[in-house]
Amino acid sequence: MNNETWYTLQNHVYHYYKKYVKGNENTSHELAERKLNRNIRLAKPILRGKIQSIYSYGCLMIKTKSDEKGDRIIAVYNNKYPDKNWELHNKKFKKLNKKFDIPMEVS
């Protein structure tokens, strides 16, 4: 992933995200995609492969895939236990919220 890669959100991942990630029950598909792309940019890379990568964002694990079908988010997992070696960078968080048009009240 580079900072310009945009990952599309697969429908099955969107439904999991709405159901299992706190505070996202009413989040639209479009907004969820923007939020997850922001989170990838703020996340700690766990595994970076040519085709698949896994990122840790607090309690959330995000799995991406890049191949002939495009760049996409293929899974999210809610660990319920935050990664102790990950820290949110508030300045970058606010900057990406503005860039991706994510309202602060739904961050």
CORHUWO-V426589 format. One record per pair of residues at least 24 apart in sequence whose ideal C-beta (glycine too) atoms are under 7 Angstrom apart, sorted by the first residue. I is the first residue (numbers start at 0). J is the second residue. If there is no record, write none. Layout:
((I	J) (I	J))
This chain:
((0	39) (0	52) (0	63) (2	40) (4	70) (5	36) (5	70) (6	36) (6	39) (6	63) (6	70) (6	71) (6	72) (7	32) (7	69) (7	70) (7	71) (8	32) (8	35) (8	72) (9	71) (9	72) (9	73) (12	72) (12	73) (12	74) (12	75) (15	75) (16	75) (19	77) (20	59) (20	75) (20	77) (30	105) (33	99) (33	100) (33	101) (34	101) (35	61) (35	72) (36	99) (37	95) (37	96) (37	99) (37	101) (39	63) (40	95) (41	87) (41	88) (41	91) (41	92) (41	95) (43	82) (43	84) (43	85) (55	82) (55	85) (57	81) (57	82) (57	85))
